[in-house]
Amino acid sequence: MRMAASLKVLTFLVPCAFLVPVIITLAPDLNQVRHSEALQNIKTVFVSIFLEAVPFLLMGVFLSSLMQWFVSEEMVRRLTPKHPVGGVLAAGLLGIIFPICECGMIPVVRRLMHKGMPVYIAITFILSGPVVNPIVFTATLLAFPNHPEITIARMGLAFAVASAVGGLVYLFVKRNPLRGPKIAAAEVKTHPGFKMALSPDHDSHSHTHAHDHSHGISDGHHHAHPKNWRSFFIHAGDEFVDMSKYLVIGALITACIQTFVSRSDLIALGNGPAASYVFMMGFAYVLSLCSTSDAFVASAFSHTFALGPLISFLVLGPMLDFKSTLMLLSTFRTRFVIGLSLAIIALVFAGSWVVNLWLWG
């Protein structure tokens, strides 16, 4: 084991050694780049996105670890509505009780799915939770004090899109979409609402981290020892490292796009009825803002675009942006994420168009 670890270190250090003379040669140019305005802007935007998202990611990670300790498969099955329609509607409103940002939603839902939550309910919660909650409701009202209809339309459309996508997943997804060992989805016959549930022992084998159960983390059939807080923080740390690397990559790429693509050029692309929707939805995807602050960015475009494109920005962003796409890909299979993304984009586009016709007559 030690020999293998040493070989890995050498494999990394040897190429780095060849980079030293190159770096020394380019040192003056690199120093100019380091102090350039573009790089300073990238650093500023990156840090702002990262610091904005980390508290919510930590919240989700700790909540996920608490669920690993205290929530068993039996509890999840007992609390899940048996009828799929009831399950989708309940999941769509669950964000009112658990107001978690999209950055912290993935680890929580992944834990619930390992505990036995059906995938269609989990996806509905992922999509609606970051929007349909009191924090985002209040922030949107503050951002658009003269247009309360935007807040109502945002909440209503987000709930409708999330519920519709959940229904589509229930109807068409027959296999377990989680990444991990290729274990077929088990049909839980004692619970008709479980169109898609994991096997009871799946939690201890398919988790992306090979946790040692000797630490006392629950395997779903019994609770961890309540005094073993070390295992709790080990689990939370593993979850945080697994999710944060995708957040860092997404925040960095988003910062580069915001730096090198001017907003005026982007607005020029949105000159047109349909193009304005496409622009605002693409803008939401690229900016990767937190759902608690994106309304204030959208309000800056209130004199440029109609209400429909603004609502498409406010609904799509929390459901699907660059960093959340990477997190989804780390949890679900690629084909599932692609289909999910296409369904979200199509429904948000059509829904915001209808809402705009309704608001503007």
SULJOLIN-V546839 format. One record per residue. N is the residue number from 1. SS is DSSP state (H for helix, E for strand, L for the rest). Layout:
((N	SS) (N	SS))
//
This chain:
((1	L) (2	H) (3	H) (4	H) (5	H) (6	H) (7	H) (8	H) (9	H) (10	H) (11	H) (12	H) (13	H) (14	H) (15	H) (16	H) (17	H) (18	H) (19	H) (20	H) (21	H) (22	H) (23	H) (24	H) (25	H) (26	L) (27	H) (28	H) (29	H) (30	H) (31	H) (32	H) (33	H) (34	H) (35	L) (36	L) (37	H) (38	H) (39	H) (40	H) (41	H) (42	H) (43	H) (44	H) (45	H) (46	H) (47	H) (48	H) (49	H) (50	H) (51	H) (52	H) (53	H) (54	H) (55	H) (56	H) (57	H) (58	H) (59	H) (60	H) (61	H) (62	H) (63	H) (64	H) (65	H) (66	H) (67	H) (68	H) (69	H) (70	H) (71	L) (72	L) (73	H) (74	H) (75	H) (76	H) (77	H) (78	H) (79	H) (80	L) (81	L) (82	L) (83	L) (84	H) (85	H) (86	H) (87	H) (88	H) (89	H) (90	H) (91	H) (92	H) (93	L) (94	H) (95	H) (96	H) (97	L) (98	L) (99	L) (100	L) (101	L) (102	H) (103	H) (104	H) (105	H) (106	H) (107	H) (108	H) (109	H) (110	H) (111	H) (112	H) (113	H) (114	H) (115	H) (116	L) (117	L) (118	L) (119	H) (120	H) (121	H) (122	H) (123	H) (124	H) (125	H) (126	H) (127	H) (128	H) (129	H) (130	L) (131	L) (132	L) (133	L) (134	H) (135	H) (136	H) (137	H) (138	H) (139	H) (140	H) (141	H) (142	H) (143	H) (144	L) (145	L) (146	L) (147	L) (148	H) (149	H) (150	H) (151	H) (152	H) (153	H) (154	H) (155	H) (156	H) (157	H) (158	H) (159	H) (160	H) (161	H) (162	H) (163	H) (164	H) (165	H) (166	H) (167	H) (168	H) (169	H) (170	H) (171	H) (172	H) (173	L) (174	L) (175	L) (176	L) (177	L) (178	E) (179	L) (180	L) (181	L) (182	L) (183	L) (184	L) (185	L) (186	E) (187	L) (188	L) (189	L) (190	L) (191	L) (192	L) (193	L) (194	L) (195	L) (196	L) (197	E) (198	L) (199	L) (200	L) (201	L) (202	L) (203	H) (204	H) (205	H) (206	H) (207	L) (208	L) (209	L) (210	L) (211	L) (212	L) (213	H) (214	H) (215	H) (216	L) (217	L) (218	L) (219	L) (220	L) (221	L) (222	L) (223	L) (224	L) (225	L) (226	L) (227	L) (228	L) (229	H) (230	H) (231	H) (232	H) (233	H) (234	H) (235	H) (236	H) (237	H) (238	H) (239	H) (240	H) (241	H) (242	H) (243	H) (244	H) (245	H) (246	H) (247	H) (248	H) (249	H) (250	H) (251	H) (252	H) (253	H) (254	H) (255	H) (256	H) (257	H) (258	H) (259	H) (260	H) (261	L) (262	L) (263	H) (264	H) (265	H) (266	H) (267	H) (268	H) (269	H) (270	L) (271	L) (272	L) (273	H) (274	H) (275	H) (276	H) (277	H) (278	H) (279	H) (280	H) (281	H) (282	H) (283	H) (284	H) (285	H) (286	H) (287	H) (288	L) (289	L) (290	L) (291	L) (292	L) (293	L) (294	H) (295	H) (296	H) (297	H) (298	H) (299	H) (300	L) (301	L) (302	L) (303	L) (304	L) (305	L) (306	L) (307	H) (308	H) (309	H) (310	H) (311	H) (312	H) (313	H) (314	H) (315	H) (316	H) (317	H) (318	H) (319	H) (320	L) (321	L) (322	H) (323	H) (324	H) (325	H) (326	H) (327	H) (328	H) (329	H) (330	H) (331	H) (332	E) (333	L) (334	H) (335	H) (336	H) (337	H) (338	H) (339	H) (340	H) (341	H) (342	H) (343	H) (344	H) (345	H) (346	H) (347	H) (348	H) (349	H) (350	H) (351	H) (352	H) (353	H) (354	H) (355	H) (356	H) (357	H) (358	H) (359	H) (360	H) (361	L))
//
